[in-house]
Amino acid sequence: MNTNTITTHQEQSLLNKIRSLSPEKKTELEDFVNFLHYKSEDHKIASAAIKMSEKLFGEVWDNPEDAEYDRL
């Protein structure tokens, strides 16, 4: 069984389970899925911000005057 077959099987299984839920549970599930998407996006944004600031902070922190603090 290749990866595509496994994914398709998992998706079909999940869809079958979703279809059997009550409308209220489907709404709850949709909220949860939205939360997972937003959480993932927040992580991507935070990682990008950290990456962009590394050079700037490196220039501020990597200097002879701060070397004493590095040894603590």
mmCIF file as Biopython writes it, N, C-alpha, C and O atoms, coordinates in Angstrom:
data_model
#
loop_
_atom_site.group_PDB
_atom_site.id
_atom_site.type_symbol
_atom_site.label_atom_id
_atom_site.label_alt_id
_atom_site.label_comp_id
_atom_site.label_asym_id
_atom_site.label_entity_id
_atom_site.label_seq_id
_atom_site.pdbx_PDB_ins_code
_atom_site.Cartn_x
_atom_site.Cartn_y
_atom_site.Cartn_z
_atom_site.occupancy
_atom_site.B_iso_or_equiv
_atom_site.auth_seq_id
_atom_site.auth_asym_id
_atom_site.pdbx_PDB_model_num
ATOM 1   N N  . MET A ? 1  ? 0.845   -1.174 0.000  1.0 0.0 1  A 1 
ATOM 2   C CA . MET A ? 1  ? 0.000   0.000  0.000  1.0 0.0 1  A 1 
ATOM 3   C C  . MET A ? 1  ? 0.895   1.243  0.000  1.0 0.0 1  A 1 
ATOM 4   O O  . MET A ? 1  ? 1.749   1.383  0.876  1.0 0.0 1  A 1 
ATOM 5   N N  . ASN A ? 2  ? 0.714   2.137  -0.959 1.0 0.0 2  A 1 
ATOM 6   C CA . ASN A ? 2  ? 1.548   3.327  -1.002 1.0 0.0 2  A 1 
ATOM 7   C C  . ASN A ? 2  ? 0.943   4.444  -0.146 1.0 0.0 2  A 1 
ATOM 8   O O  . ASN A ? 2  ? -0.170  4.315  0.364  1.0 0.0 2  A 1 
ATOM 9   N N  . THR A ? 3  ? 1.679   5.520  0.000  1.0 0.0 3  A 1 
ATOM 10  C CA . THR A ? 3  ? 1.266   6.637  0.851  1.0 0.0 3  A 1 
ATOM 11  C C  . THR A ? 3  ? -0.047  7.248  0.389  1.0 0.0 3  A 1 
ATOM 12  O O  . THR A ? 3  ? -0.889  7.589  1.219  1.0 0.0 3  A 1 
ATOM 13  N N  . ASN A ? 4  ? -0.241  7.394  -0.925 1.0 0.0 4  A 1 
ATOM 14  C CA . ASN A ? 4  ? -1.484  7.963  -1.436 1.0 0.0 4  A 1 
ATOM 15  C C  . ASN A ? 4  ? -2.681  7.102  -1.084 1.0 0.0 4  A 1 
ATOM 16  O O  . ASN A ? 4  ? -3.749  7.623  -0.762 1.0 0.0 4  A 1 
ATOM 17  N N  . THR A ? 5  ? -2.515  5.796  -1.141 1.0 0.0 5  A 1 
ATOM 18  C CA . THR A ? 5  ? -3.606  4.894  -0.800 1.0 0.0 5  A 1 
ATOM 19  C C  . THR A ? 5  ? -3.953  4.999  0.680  1.0 0.0 5  A 1 
ATOM 20  O O  . THR A ? 5  ? -5.125  5.008  1.055  1.0 0.0 5  A 1 
ATOM 21  N N  . ILE A ? 6  ? -2.922  5.077  1.513  1.0 0.0 6  A 1 
ATOM 22  C CA . ILE A ? 6  ? -3.139  5.218  2.954  1.0 0.0 6  A 1 
ATOM 23  C C  . ILE A ? 6  ? -3.861  6.531  3.236  1.0 0.0 6  A 1 
ATOM 24  O O  . ILE A ? 6  ? -4.828  6.549  3.998  1.0 0.0 6  A 1 
ATOM 25  N N  . THR A ? 7  ? -3.413  7.619  2.641  1.0 0.0 7  A 1 
ATOM 26  C CA . THR A ? 7  ? -4.033  8.913  2.848  1.0 0.0 7  A 1 
ATOM 27  C C  . THR A ? 7  ? -5.480  8.897  2.395  1.0 0.0 7  A 1 
ATOM 28  O O  . THR A ? 7  ? -6.360  9.391  3.100  1.0 0.0 7  A 1 
ATOM 29  N N  . THR A ? 8  ? -5.732  8.336  1.231  1.0 0.0 8  A 1 
ATOM 30  C CA . THR A ? 8  ? -7.091  8.252  0.714  1.0 0.0 8  A 1 
ATOM 31  C C  . THR A ? 8  ? -7.964  7.422  1.648  1.0 0.0 8  A 1 
ATOM 32  O O  . THR A ? 8  ? -9.108  7.788  1.917  1.0 0.0 8  A 1 
ATOM 33  N N  . HIS A ? 9  ? -7.439  6.320  2.139  1.0 0.0 9  A 1 
ATOM 34  C CA . HIS A ? 9  ? -8.179  5.471  3.071  1.0 0.0 9  A 1 
ATOM 35  C C  . HIS A ? 9  ? -8.466  6.238  4.366  1.0 0.0 9  A 1 
ATOM 36  O O  . HIS A ? 9  ? -9.584  6.193  4.879  1.0 0.0 9  A 1 
ATOM 37  N N  . GLN A ? 10 ? -7.465  6.935  4.890  1.0 0.0 10 A 1 
ATOM 38  C CA . GLN A ? 10 ? -7.649  7.712  6.115  1.0 0.0 10 A 1 
ATOM 39  C C  . GLN A ? 10 ? -8.688  8.811  5.917  1.0 0.0 10 A 1 
ATOM 40  O O  . GLN A ? 10 ? -9.540  9.038  6.775  1.0 0.0 10 A 1 
ATOM 41  N N  . GLU A ? 11 ? -8.606  9.483  4.786  1.0 0.0 11 A 1 
ATOM 42  C CA . GLU A ? 11 ? -9.557  10.544 4.498  1.0 0.0 11 A 1 
ATOM 43  C C  . GLU A ? 11 ? -10.971 9.991  4.390  1.0 0.0 11 A 1 
ATOM 44  O O  . GLU A ? 11 ? -11.912 10.579 4.923  1.0 0.0 11 A 1 
ATOM 45  N N  . GLN A ? 12 ? -11.123 8.877  3.712  1.0 0.0 12 A 1 
ATOM 46  C CA . GLN A ? 12 ? -12.456 8.277  3.556  1.0 0.0 12 A 1 
ATOM 47  C C  . GLN A ? 12 ? -13.001 7.841  4.909  1.0 0.0 12 A 1 
ATOM 48  O O  . GLN A ? 12 ? -14.179 8.040  5.205  1.0 0.0 12 A 1 
ATOM 49  N N  . SER A ? 13 ? -12.148 7.253  5.719  1.0 0.0 13 A 1 
ATOM 50  C CA . SER A ? 13 ? -12.558 6.829  7.048  1.0 0.0 13 A 1 
ATOM 51  C C  . SER A ? 13 ? -12.999 8.035  7.885  1.0 0.0 13 A 1 
ATOM 52  O O  . SER A ? 13 ? -14.015 7.985  8.579  1.0 0.0 13 A 1 
ATOM 53  N N  . LEU A ? 14 ? -12.235 9.095  7.809  1.0 0.0 14 A 1 
ATOM 54  C CA . LEU A ? 14 ? -12.570 10.315 8.543  1.0 0.0 14 A 1 
ATOM 55  C C  . LEU A ? 14 ? -13.880 10.923 8.044  1.0 0.0 14 A 1 
ATOM 56  O O  . LEU A ? 14 ? -14.718 11.344 8.841  1.0 0.0 14 A 1 
ATOM 57  N N  . LEU A ? 15 ? -14.052 10.967 6.729  1.0 0.0 15 A 1 
ATOM 58  C CA . LEU A ? 15 ? -15.299 11.500 6.165  1.0 0.0 15 A 1 
ATOM 59  C C  . LEU A ? 15 ? -16.505 10.683 6.618  1.0 0.0 15 A 1 
ATOM 60  O O  . LEU A ? 15 ? -17.553 11.247 6.930  1.0 0.0 15 A 1 
ATOM 61  N N  . ASN A ? 16 ? -16.366 9.377  6.656  1.0 0.0 16 A 1 
ATOM 62  C CA . ASN A ? 16 ? -17.461 8.523  7.120  1.0 0.0 16 A 1 
ATOM 63  C C  . ASN A ? 16 ? -17.819 8.832  8.572  1.0 0.0 16 A 1 
ATOM 64  O O  . ASN A ? 16 ? -18.994 8.886  8.933  1.0 0.0 16 A 1 
ATOM 65  N N  . LYS A ? 17 ? -16.809 9.032  9.389  1.0 0.0 17 A 1 
ATOM 66  C CA . LYS A ? 17 ? -17.057 9.362  10.796 1.0 0.0 17 A 1 
ATOM 67  C C  . LYS A ? 17 ? -17.708 10.730 10.928 1.0 0.0 17 A 1 
ATOM 68  O O  . LYS A ? 17 ? -18.616 10.909 11.739 1.0 0.0 17 A 1 
ATOM 69  N N  . ILE A ? 18 ? -17.254 11.687 10.144 1.0 0.0 18 A 1 
ATOM 70  C CA . ILE A ? 18 ? -17.830 13.037 10.190 1.0 0.0 18 A 1 
ATOM 71  C C  . ILE A ? 18 ? -19.297 12.990 9.780  1.0 0.0 18 A 1 
ATOM 72  O O  . ILE A ? 18 ? -20.140 13.629 10.410 1.0 0.0 18 A 1 
ATOM 73  N N  . ARG A ? 19 ? -19.598 12.249 8.743  1.0 0.0 19 A 1 
ATOM 74  C CA . ARG A ? 19 ? -20.982 12.153 8.255  1.0 0.0 19 A 1 
ATOM 75  C C  . ARG A ? 19 ? -21.922 11.581 9.316  1.0 0.0 19 A 1 
ATOM 76  O O  . ARG A ? 19 ? -23.115 11.887 9.319  1.0 0.0 19 A 1 
ATOM 77  N N  . SER A ? 20 ? -21.395 10.762 10.204 1.0 0.0 20 A 1 
ATOM 78  C CA . SER A ? 20 ? -22.243 10.145 11.225 1.0 0.0 20 A 1 
ATOM 79  C C  . SER A ? 20 ? -22.472 11.040 12.442 1.0 0.0 20 A 1 
ATOM 80  O O  . SER A ? 20 ? -23.266 10.701 13.319 1.0 0.0 20 A 1 
ATOM 81  N N  . LEU A ? 21 ? -21.786 12.171 12.501 1.0 0.0 21 A 1 
ATOM 82  C CA . LEU A ? 21 ? -21.929 13.086 13.641 1.0 0.0 21 A 1 
ATOM 83  C C  . LEU A ? 21 ? -23.228 13.880 13.559 1.0 0.0 21 A 1 
ATOM 84  O O  . LEU A ? 21 ? -23.792 14.086 12.485 1.0 0.0 21 A 1 
ATOM 85  N N  . SER A ? 22 ? -23.679 14.314 14.720 1.0 0.0 22 A 1 
ATOM 86  C CA . SER A ? 22 ? -24.840 15.207 14.769 1.0 0.0 22 A 1 
ATOM 87  C C  . SER A ? 22 ? -24.419 16.579 14.231 1.0 0.0 22 A 1 
ATOM 88  O O  . SER A ? 22 ? -23.227 16.887 14.202 1.0 0.0 22 A 1 
ATOM 89  N N  . PRO A ? 23 ? -25.370 17.395 13.812 1.0 0.0 23 A 1 
ATOM 90  C CA . PRO A ? 23 ? -25.022 18.740 13.327 1.0 0.0 23 A 1 
ATOM 91  C C  . PRO A ? 23 ? -24.244 19.560 14.359 1.0 0.0 23 A 1 
ATOM 92  O O  . PRO A ? 23 ? -23.336 20.311 14.003 1.0 0.0 23 A 1 
ATOM 93  N N  . GLU A ? 24 ? -24.598 19.415 15.627 1.0 0.0 24 A 1 
ATOM 94  C CA . GLU A ? 24 ? -23.891 20.152 16.686 1.0 0.0 24 A 1 
ATOM 95  C C  . GLU A ? 24 ? -22.429 19.711 16.786 1.0 0.0 24 A 1 
ATOM 96  O O  . GLU A ? 24 ? -21.526 20.533 16.940 1.0 0.0 24 A 1 
ATOM 97  N N  . LYS A ? 25 ? -22.219 18.411 16.695 1.0 0.0 25 A 1 
ATOM 98  C CA . LYS A ? 25 ? -20.848 17.879 16.761 1.0 0.0 25 A 1 
ATOM 99  C C  . LYS A ? 25 ? -20.050 18.273 15.525 1.0 0.0 25 A 1 
ATOM 100 O O  . LYS A ? 25 ? -18.842 18.494 15.613 1.0 0.0 25 A 1 
ATOM 101 N N  . LYS A ? 26 ? -20.708 18.361 14.380 1.0 0.0 26 A 1 
ATOM 102 C CA . LYS A ? 26 ? -20.020 18.808 13.161 1.0 0.0 26 A 1 
ATOM 103 C C  . LYS A ? 26 ? -19.556 20.253 13.326 1.0 0.0 26 A 1 
ATOM 104 O O  . LYS A ? 26 ? -18.459 20.610 12.895 1.0 0.0 26 A 1 
ATOM 105 N N  . THR A ? 27 ? -20.387 21.080 13.949 1.0 0.0 27 A 1 
ATOM 106 C CA . THR A ? 27 ? -20.005 22.473 14.206 1.0 0.0 27 A 1 
ATOM 107 C C  . THR A ? 27 ? -18.816 22.529 15.159 1.0 0.0 27 A 1 
ATOM 108 O O  . THR A ? 27 ? -17.881 23.304 14.959 1.0 0.0 27 A 1 
ATOM 109 N N  . GLU A ? 28 ? -18.863 21.708 16.184 1.0 0.0 28 A 1 
ATOM 110 C CA . GLU A ? 28 ? -17.767 21.638 17.148 1.0 0.0 28 A 1 
ATOM 111 C C  . GLU A ? 28 ? -16.474 21.170 16.464 1.0 0.0 28 A 1 
ATOM 112 O O  . GLU A ? 28 ? -15.395 21.706 16.716 1.0 0.0 28 A 1 
ATOM 113 N N  . LEU A ? 29 ? -16.606 20.176 15.609 1.0 0.0 29 A 1 
ATOM 114 C CA . LEU A ? 29 ? -15.451 19.661 14.877 1.0 0.0 29 A 1 
ATOM 115 C C  . LEU A ? 29 ? -14.874 20.742 13.956 1.0 0.0 29 A 1 
ATOM 116 O O  . LEU A ? 29 ? -13.656 20.899 13.864 1.0 0.0 29 A 1 
ATOM 117 N N  . GLU A ? 30 ? -15.737 21.469 13.290 1.0 0.0 30 A 1 
ATOM 118 C CA . GLU A ? 30 ? -15.271 22.537 12.404 1.0 0.0 30 A 1 
ATOM 119 C C  . GLU A ? 30 ? -14.507 23.599 13.194 1.0 0.0 30 A 1 
ATOM 120 O O  . GLU A ? 30 ? -13.478 24.095 12.735 1.0 0.0 30 A 1 
ATOM 121 N N  . ASP A ? 31 ? -15.005 23.946 14.375 1.0 0.0 31 A 1 
ATOM 122 C CA . ASP A ? 31 ? -14.301 24.902 15.232 1.0 0.0 31 A 1 
ATOM 123 C C  . ASP A ? 31 ? -12.920 24.378 15.604 1.0 0.0 31 A 1 
ATOM 124 O O  . ASP A ? 31 ? -11.942 25.127 15.604 1.0 0.0 31 A 1 
ATOM 125 N N  . PHE A ? 32 ? -12.847 23.095 15.918 1.0 0.0 32 A 1 
ATOM 126 C CA . PHE A ? 32 ? -11.568 22.499 16.290 1.0 0.0 32 A 1 
ATOM 127 C C  . PHE A ? 32 ? -10.593 22.492 15.120 1.0 0.0 32 A 1 
ATOM 128 O O  . PHE A ? 32 ? -9.414  22.804 15.293 1.0 0.0 32 A 1 
ATOM 129 N N  . VAL A ? 33 ? -11.069 22.145 13.948 1.0 0.0 33 A 1 
ATOM 130 C CA . VAL A ? 33 ? -10.215 22.143 12.750 1.0 0.0 33 A 1 
ATOM 131 C C  . VAL A ? 33 ? -9.729  23.563 12.460 1.0 0.0 33 A 1 
ATOM 132 O O  . VAL A ? 33 ? -8.564  23.757 12.114 1.0 0.0 33 A 1 
ATOM 133 N N  . ASN A ? 34 ? -10.603 24.547 12.597 1.0 0.0 34 A 1 
ATOM 134 C CA . ASN A ? 34 ? -10.191 25.942 12.416 1.0 0.0 34 A 1 
ATOM 135 C C  . ASN A ? 34 ? -9.113  26.321 13.419 1.0 0.0 34 A 1 
ATOM 136 O O  . ASN A ? 34 ? -8.149  27.003 13.071 1.0 0.0 34 A 1 
ATOM 137 N N  . PHE A ? 35 ? -9.273  25.882 14.664 1.0 0.0 35 A 1 
ATOM 138 C CA . PHE A ? 35 ? -8.270  26.135 15.696 1.0 0.0 35 A 1 
ATOM 139 C C  . PHE A ? 35 ? -6.921  25.545 15.286 1.0 0.0 35 A 1 
ATOM 140 O O  . PHE A ? 35 ? -5.889  26.202 15.429 1.0 0.0 35 A 1 
ATOM 141 N N  . LEU A ? 36 ? -6.923  24.319 14.782 1.0 0.0 36 A 1 
ATOM 142 C CA . LEU A ? 36 ? -5.668  23.689 14.361 1.0 0.0 36 A 1 
ATOM 143 C C  . LEU A ? 36 ? -5.010  24.469 13.226 1.0 0.0 36 A 1 
ATOM 144 O O  . LEU A ? 36 ? -3.789  24.629 13.206 1.0 0.0 36 A 1 
ATOM 145 N N  . HIS A ? 37 ? -5.813  24.953 12.285 1.0 0.0 37 A 1 
ATOM 146 C CA . HIS A ? 37 ? -5.268  25.749 11.185 1.0 0.0 37 A 1 
ATOM 147 C C  . HIS A ? 37 ? -4.665  27.052 11.700 1.0 0.0 37 A 1 
ATOM 148 O O  . HIS A ? 37 ? -3.555  27.420 11.316 1.0 0.0 37 A 1 
ATOM 149 N N  . TYR A ? 38 ? -5.392  27.745 12.565 1.0 0.0 38 A 1 
ATOM 150 C CA . TYR A ? 38 ? -4.890  29.013 13.099 1.0 0.0 38 A 1 
ATOM 151 C C  . TYR A ? 38 ? -3.632  28.797 13.930 1.0 0.0 38 A 1 
ATOM 152 O O  . TYR A ? 38 ? -2.692  29.589 13.864 1.0 0.0 38 A 1 
ATOM 153 N N  . LYS A ? 39 ? -3.621  27.725 14.709 1.0 0.0 39 A 1 
ATOM 154 C CA . LYS A ? 39 ? -2.452  27.409 15.525 1.0 0.0 39 A 1 
ATOM 155 C C  . LYS A ? 39 ? -1.233  27.182 14.638 1.0 0.0 39 A 1 
ATOM 156 O O  . LYS A ? 39 ? -0.136  27.652 14.939 1.0 0.0 39 A 1 
ATOM 157 N N  . SER A ? 40 ? -1.437  26.465 13.554 1.0 0.0 40 A 1 
ATOM 158 C CA . SER A ? 40 ? -0.356  26.202 12.607 1.0 0.0 40 A 1 
ATOM 159 C C  . SER A ? 40 ? 0.127   27.500 11.965 1.0 0.0 40 A 1 
ATOM 160 O O  . SER A ? 40 ? 1.331   27.714 11.825 1.0 0.0 40 A 1 
ATOM 161 N N  . GLU A ? 41 ? -0.804  28.362 11.576 1.0 0.0 41 A 1 
ATOM 162 C CA . GLU A ? 41 ? -0.447  29.649 10.970 1.0 0.0 41 A 1 
ATOM 163 C C  . GLU A ? 41 ? 0.293   30.531 11.967 1.0 0.0 41 A 1 
ATOM 164 O O  . GLU A ? 41 ? 1.275   31.179 11.605 1.0 0.0 41 A 1 
ATOM 165 N N  . ASP A ? 42 ? -0.168  30.565 13.229 1.0 0.0 42 A 1 
ATOM 166 C CA . ASP A ? 42 ? 0.505   31.352 14.253 1.0 0.0 42 A 1 
ATOM 167 C C  . ASP A ? 42 ? 1.949   30.901 14.429 1.0 0.0 42 A 1 
ATOM 168 O O  . ASP A ? 42 ? 2.855   31.720 14.583 1.0 0.0 42 A 1 
ATOM 169 N N  . HIS A ? 43 ? 2.148   29.580 14.405 1.0 0.0 43 A 1 
ATOM 170 C CA . HIS A ? 43 ? 3.497   29.036 14.543 1.0 0.0 43 A 1 
ATOM 171 C C  . HIS A ? 43 ? 4.369   29.452 13.358 1.0 0.0 43 A 1 
ATOM 172 O O  . HIS A ? 43 ? 5.534   29.808 13.535 1.0 0.0 43 A 1 
ATOM 173 N N  . LYS A ? 44 ? 3.805   29.405 12.160 1.0 0.0 44 A 1 
ATOM 174 C CA . LYS A ? 44 ? 4.560   29.806 10.967 1.0 0.0 44 A 1 
ATOM 175 C C  . LYS A ? 44 ? 4.932   31.282 11.039 1.0 0.0 44 A 1 
ATOM 176 O O  . LYS A ? 44 ? 6.057   31.657 10.710 1.0 0.0 44 A 1 
ATOM 177 N N  . ILE A ? 45 ? 3.996   32.114 11.466 1.0 0.0 45 A 1 
ATOM 178 C CA . ILE A ? 45 ? 4.264   33.556 11.568 1.0 0.0 45 A 1 
ATOM 179 C C  . ILE A ? 45 ? 5.331   33.823 12.623 1.0 0.0 45 A 1 
ATOM 180 O O  . ILE A ? 45 ? 6.248   34.611 12.394 1.0 0.0 45 A 1 
ATOM 181 N N  . ALA A ? 46 ? 5.217   33.172 13.773 1.0 0.0 46 A 1 
ATOM 182 C CA . ALA A ? 46 ? 6.212   33.364 14.832 1.0 0.0 46 A 1 
ATOM 183 C C  . ALA A ? 46 ? 7.593   32.898 14.372 1.0 0.0 46 A 1 
ATOM 184 O O  . ALA A ? 46 ? 8.592   33.566 14.637 1.0 0.0 46 A 1 
ATOM 185 N N  . SER A ? 47 ? 7.652   31.764 13.690 1.0 0.0 47 A 1 
ATOM 186 C CA . SER A ? 47 ? 8.939   31.263 13.195 1.0 0.0 47 A 1 
ATOM 187 C C  . SER A ? 47 ? 9.555   32.225 12.182 1.0 0.0 47 A 1 
ATOM 188 O O  . SER A ? 47 ? 10.763  32.461 12.196 1.0 0.0 47 A 1 
ATOM 189 N N  . ALA A ? 48 ? 8.721   32.778 11.304 1.0 0.0 48 A 1 
ATOM 190 C CA . ALA A ? 48 ? 9.216   33.734 10.313 1.0 0.0 48 A 1 
ATOM 191 C C  . ALA A ? 48 ? 9.731   34.995 10.993 1.0 0.0 48 A 1 
ATOM 192 O O  . ALA A ? 48 ? 10.763  35.534 10.593 1.0 0.0 48 A 1 
ATOM 193 N N  . ALA A ? 49 ? 9.033   35.467 12.004 1.0 0.0 49 A 1 
ATOM 194 C CA . ALA A ? 49 ? 9.469   36.668 12.727 1.0 0.0 49 A 1 
ATOM 195 C C  . ALA A ? 49 ? 10.792  36.425 13.439 1.0 0.0 49 A 1 
ATOM 196 O O  . ALA A ? 49 ? 11.668  37.290 13.442 1.0 0.0 49 A 1 
ATOM 197 N N  . ILE A ? 50 ? 10.936  35.265 14.036 1.0 0.0 50 A 1 
ATOM 198 C CA . ILE A ? 50 ? 12.194  34.924 14.711 1.0 0.0 50 A 1 
ATOM 199 C C  . ILE A ? 50 ? 13.330  34.878 13.705 1.0 0.0 50 A 1 
ATOM 200 O O  . ILE A ? 50 ? 14.409  35.421 13.944 1.0 0.0 50 A 1 
ATOM 201 N N  . LYS A ? 51 ? 13.080  34.231 12.585 1.0 0.0 51 A 1 
ATOM 202 C CA . LYS A ? 51 ? 14.110  34.111 11.546 1.0 0.0 51 A 1 
ATOM 203 C C  . LYS A ? 51 ? 14.538  35.488 11.046 1.0 0.0 51 A 1 
ATOM 204 O O  . LYS A ? 51 ? 15.727  35.745 10.855 1.0 0.0 51 A 1 
ATOM 205 N N  . MET A ? 52 ? 13.560  36.373 10.835 1.0 0.0 52 A 1 
ATOM 206 C CA . MET A ? 52 ? 13.870  37.714 10.324 1.0 0.0 52 A 1 
ATOM 207 C C  . MET A ? 52 ? 14.652  38.539 11.341 1.0 0.0 52 A 1 
ATOM 208 O O  . MET A ? 52 ? 15.455  39.390 10.958 1.0 0.0 52 A 1 
ATOM 209 N N  . SER A ? 53 ? 14.428  38.299 12.627 1.0 0.0 53 A 1 
ATOM 210 C CA . SER A ? 53 ? 15.076  39.122 13.643 1.0 0.0 53 A 1 
ATOM 211 C C  . SER A ? 53 ? 16.429  38.573 14.094 1.0 0.0 53 A 1 
ATOM 212 O O  . SER A ? 53 ? 17.161  39.260 14.807 1.0 0.0 53 A 1 
ATOM 213 N N  . GLU A ? 54 ? 16.774  37.353 13.692 1.0 0.0 54 A 1 
ATOM 214 C CA . GLU A ? 54 ? 18.028  36.754 14.143 1.0 0.0 54 A 1 
ATOM 215 C C  . GLU A ? 54 ? 19.239  37.619 13.823 1.0 0.0 54 A 1 
ATOM 216 O O  . GLU A ? 54 ? 20.087  37.838 14.688 1.0 0.0 54 A 1 
ATOM 217 N N  . LYS A ? 55 ? 19.331  38.107 12.606 1.0 0.0 55 A 1 
ATOM 218 C CA . LYS A ? 55 ? 20.488  38.899 12.211 1.0 0.0 55 A 1 
ATOM 219 C C  . LYS A ? 55 ? 20.552  40.202 13.009 1.0 0.0 55 A 1 
ATOM 220 O O  . LYS A ? 55 ? 21.612  40.589 13.502 1.0 0.0 55 A 1 
ATOM 221 N N  . LEU A ? 56 ? 19.411  40.867 13.129 1.0 0.0 56 A 1 
ATOM 222 C CA . LEU A ? 56 ? 19.379  42.130 13.869 1.0 0.0 56 A 1 
ATOM 223 C C  . LEU A ? 56 ? 19.802  41.939 15.313 1.0 0.0 56 A 1 
ATOM 224 O O  . LEU A ? 56 ? 20.649  42.676 15.817 1.0 0.0 56 A 1 
ATOM 225 N N  . PHE A ? 57 ? 19.216  40.949 15.984 1.0 0.0 57 A 1 
ATOM 226 C CA . PHE A ? 57 ? 19.583  40.722 17.374 1.0 0.0 57 A 1 
ATOM 227 C C  . PHE A ? 57 ? 21.004  40.197 17.501 1.0 0.0 57 A 1 
ATOM 228 O O  . PHE A ? 57 ? 21.689  40.486 18.483 1.0 0.0 57 A 1 
ATOM 229 N N  . GLY A ? 58 ? 21.445  39.437 16.528 1.0 0.0 58 A 1 
ATOM 230 C CA . GLY A ? 58 ? 22.821  38.950 16.543 1.0 0.0 58 A 1 
ATOM 231 C C  . GLY A ? 58 ? 23.809  40.105 16.548 1.0 0.0 58 A 1 
ATOM 232 O O  . GLY A ? 58 ? 24.817  40.063 17.254 1.0 0.0 58 A 1 
ATOM 233 N N  . GLU A ? 59 ? 23.522  41.139 15.759 1.0 0.0 59 A 1 
ATOM 234 C CA . GLU A ? 59 ? 24.391  42.316 15.723 1.0 0.0 59 A 1 
ATOM 235 C C  . GLU A ? 59 ? 24.385  43.054 17.059 1.0 0.0 59 A 1 
ATOM 236 O O  . GLU A ? 59 ? 25.407  43.612 17.462 1.0 0.0 59 A 1 
ATOM 237 N N  . VAL A ? 60 ? 23.260  43.063 17.740 1.0 0.0 60 A 1 
ATOM 238 C CA . VAL A ? 60 ? 23.149  43.756 19.029 1.0 0.0 60 A 1 
ATOM 239 C C  . VAL A ? 60 ? 23.818  42.949 20.127 1.0 0.0 60 A 1 
ATOM 240 O O  . VAL A ? 60 ? 24.533  43.507 20.959 1.0 0.0 60 A 1 
ATOM 241 N N  . TRP A ? 61 ? 23.592  41.636 20.137 1.0 0.0 61 A 1 
ATOM 242 C CA . TRP A ? 61 ? 24.081  40.807 21.231 1.0 0.0 61 A 1 
ATOM 243 C C  . TRP A ? 61 ? 25.508  40.317 21.053 1.0 0.0 61 A 1 
ATOM 244 O O  . TRP A ? 61 ? 26.199  40.086 22.045 1.0 0.0 61 A 1 
ATOM 245 N N  . ASP A ? 62 ? 25.962  40.153 19.839 1.0 0.0 62 A 1 
ATOM 246 C CA . ASP A ? 62 ? 27.306  39.629 19.609 1.0 0.0 62 A 1 
ATOM 247 C C  . ASP A ? 62 ? 28.303  40.773 19.512 1.0 0.0 62 A 1 
ATOM 248 O O  . ASP A ? 62 ? 28.671  41.216 18.424 1.0 0.0 62 A 1 
ATOM 249 N N  . ASN A ? 63 ? 28.725  41.234 20.672 1.0 0.0 63 A 1 
ATOM 250 C CA . ASN A ? 63 ? 29.716  42.302 20.709 1.0 0.0 63 A 1 
ATOM 251 C C  . ASN A ? 63 ? 30.620  42.078 21.914 1.0 0.0 63 A 1 
ATOM 252 O O  . ASN A ? 63 ? 30.243  41.373 22.851 1.0 0.0 63 A 1 
ATOM 253 N N  . PRO A ? 64 ? 31.799  42.667 21.897 1.0 0.0 64 A 1 
ATOM 254 C CA . PRO A ? 64 ? 32.758  42.447 22.986 1.0 0.0 64 A 1 
ATOM 255 C C  . PRO A ? 64 ? 32.227  42.859 24.358 1.0 0.0 64 A 1 
ATOM 256 O O  . PRO A ? 64 ? 32.558  42.232 25.364 1.0 0.0 64 A 1 
ATOM 257 N N  . GLU A ? 65 ? 31.414  43.901 24.405 1.0 0.0 65 A 1 
ATOM 258 C CA . GLU A ? 65 ? 30.899  44.369 25.695 1.0 0.0 65 A 1 
ATOM 259 C C  . GLU A ? 65 ? 29.977  43.333 26.346 1.0 0.0 65 A 1 
ATOM 260 O O  . GLU A ? 65 ? 29.934  43.225 27.571 1.0 0.0 65 A 1 
ATOM 261 N N  . ASP A ? 66 ? 29.258  42.590 25.547 1.0 0.0 66 A 1 
ATOM 262 C CA . ASP A ? 66 ? 28.353  41.584 26.090 1.0 0.0 66 A 1 
ATOM 263 C C  . ASP A ? 66 ? 29.024  40.225 26.286 1.0 0.0 66 A 1 
ATOM 264 O O  . ASP A ? 66 ? 28.396  39.296 26.793 1.0 0.0 66 A 1 
ATOM 265 N N  . ALA A ? 67 ? 30.261  40.101 25.900 1.0 0.0 67 A 1 
ATOM 266 C CA . ALA A ? 67 ? 30.962  38.823 26.018 1.0 0.0 67 A 1 
ATOM 267 C C  . ALA A ? 67 ? 31.044  38.375 27.475 1.0 0.0 67 A 1 
ATOM 268 O O  . ALA A ? 67 ? 31.020  37.176 27.752 1.0 0.0 67 A 1 
ATOM 269 N N  . GLU A ? 68 ? 31.138  39.314 28.398 1.0 0.0 68 A 1 
ATOM 270 C CA . GLU A ? 68 ? 31.189  38.977 29.832 1.0 0.0 68 A 1 
ATOM 271 C C  . GLU A ? 68 ? 29.912  38.247 30.246 1.0 0.0 68 A 1 
ATOM 272 O O  . GLU A ? 68 ? 29.968  37.296 31.025 1.0 0.0 68 A 1 
ATOM 273 N N  . TYR A ? 69 ? 28.777  38.680 29.735 1.0 0.0 69 A 1 
ATOM 274 C CA . TYR A ? 69 ? 27.508  38.036 30.074 1.0 0.0 69 A 1 
ATOM 275 C C  . TYR A ? 69 ? 27.440  36.637 29.474 1.0 0.0 69 A 1 
ATOM 276 O O  . TYR A ? 69 ? 26.794  35.758 30.044 1.0 0.0 69 A 1 
ATOM 277 N N  . ASP A ? 70 ? 28.077  36.416 28.361 1.0 0.0 70 A 1 
ATOM 278 C CA . ASP A ? 70 ? 28.082  35.104 27.742 1.0 0.0 70 A 1 
ATOM 279 C C  . ASP A ? 70 ? 28.799  34.075 28.617 1.0 0.0 70 A 1 
ATOM 280 O O  . ASP A ? 70 ? 28.482  32.886 28.585 1.0 0.0 70 A 1 
ATOM 281 N N  . ARG A ? 71 ? 29.749  34.545 29.382 1.0 0.0 71 A 1 
ATOM 282 C CA . ARG A ? 71 ? 30.540  33.638 30.227 1.0 0.0 71 A 1 
ATOM 283 C C  . ARG A ? 71 ? 29.847  33.306 31.545 1.0 0.0 71 A 1 
ATOM 284 O O  . ARG A ? 71 ? 30.308  32.422 32.268 1.0 0.0 71 A 1 
ATOM 285 N N  . LEU A ? 72 ? 28.772  33.977 31.870 1.0 0.0 72 A 1 
ATOM 286 C CA . LEU A ? 72 ? 28.067  33.723 33.135 1.0 0.0 72 A 1 
ATOM 287 C C  . LEU A ? 72 ? 27.314  32.429 33.131 1.0 0.0 72 A 1 
ATOM 288 O O  . LEU A ? 72 ? 26.675  32.083 34.125 1.0 0.0 72 A 1 
#
